[in-house]
Amino acid sequence: MVIGKIPFPDRFKKNPREAELSIFQGPRIIPSSFKSLEAYVFKNLMQTVFNNDYTGWDANLNGTGAPNFENLHFDTFNDSSKVATQAGFLVSGKTLKYSDMDYFIDIYADSISAIADFEINDCLIYQHYDGSNIWRLFCSTGTAAVKRAQIMKTLFYGSDGSNPRASSTYITNCTALKCSAAADVGKRAYLERVTGNLDQWDGQYSRDGTFAVGANTNVNTWTKLIMAGGSADHRWMAWELPEGTALISRTTLGTTDELGTATTGDDTDNPTDCQQAFWSDTNYVNGTIETILLTKQAITWATTEGGSGASASLTVDTDLDFFTDNSMPLFTQAALEDVTPFGTSTKLTLSRIINGIFLTVNYVEDLTLDAAFDVSADDGATWTENITPNAFTLLKRPGKEIVFRVRKTGTNINNEITIYEWAIVAADFATED
């Protein structure tokens, strides 16, 4: 219901249309709801706009009275039901917060299979807000080293080793993999899985890798050992980098799994070789070794039989060089702004079409101008971008399905933004005859 026509200040009259306020139901606002100076500016601006036409407006803003708030929409990010898209922004308590880009990989490709396929191992993925064919994969849990490990596990191992996401099954025509850490630039990934079975064997059976000659700093590995059987005190299995240096080993039945965990303490510079090894002392051992490697140099593999006994075998279950076998490019350098982190509110459906708004946002940012605010009146089909809070804005396209969006526009991966609440006064314009 339209209460009455209220002319806007002179600075808006250059628009040859007469403004009238559309009346929509909204909640009661009190000063404790607003935490920023901008919110108080908004309050004063609204008092100027309403002037004396709505008796009690000022009284209600100061905690008393009961005027009509049908023209005002006000929302807090108090749970995930208020957020439609969390593309680098996450609900944290009663806020929408950017703070989870310690490490990320940008996937440039024609398409990906589905968002849900990549949201494993605590990972999340989103597409650039303008619809470009770039998807950012990041992790929301743990330290920076853990987040990196989970991203590598998702891409180069998947959920169980049989379904790494860095394949044509999940990524169509991958043209670039860009990483946030300079130390990973130029690296490729390997997934090696072997099963060893030594029966009444005295000695070692191993899968040996030899690195190509060249600079190869910070070789990273993650390994899972599964010892399924063996004679007590006469069995051993290990991952060695370089050969002779066991980074992880097992002598008892069971599993040791460091996939998706921080193993930066095991990083090795310029190794010449590596080894997945099984050993038995005139008894038997049976198990599986799975290893993810990141390296700047190619690896050639060979099986080495040592010792003697009744029987011994080593089966290569997976021998996958993602660069040559799956056509996954070497890592190159990414920038935060390549795939803008953003978050959108859930849709607000109004009772009539609007053309313009007053927007206010209660937020904090580590760096001024690190955030940008957009509003759509047609459920995200058309965006009016870079709106200045506490000023009147004409929307690019009128409509009644309102969505609010915040974008991180800065270049520093560590600068955080927290959105507490946002509010609009919606304006409907009647064209003059």
Secondary structure, 3 states (H helix, E strand, C coil): CCCCCCCCCHHHCCCCCEEEECCECCCCCCHHHCCCHHHHHHHHHHHHHHCCCCCCHHHHHCCCCCCCCCEEEEEECCCHHHEEEEEEEEEECCEEEECCCCCEEEEECCEECCHHHHCCCCEEEEECCCCCCEEEEEECCCCHHHHHHHHHHHHHCCCCCCCCCCCCCCEECCCEEEECCHHHCCCEEEEEEEEEEEEEEEEEEEEEEEECCCCCCCEEEEEEEEEEEECCCCEEEEEECCCCCEEEEECCCEEEECCCCCCHHHCECCCCEEEEEEEEEEEEEEEEEEEEEEECCCEEEEEEECCEEEEEEEEEEEEEECCCCCCCCCEEECCHHHCCCEEEECCEEEEEEEEEEEEEEEEEECCCCCEEEEEECECCCCCECCCCCCCEEEEEEEEEEEEEEEEECCCCCCCCEEEEEEEEEEEEEECCC
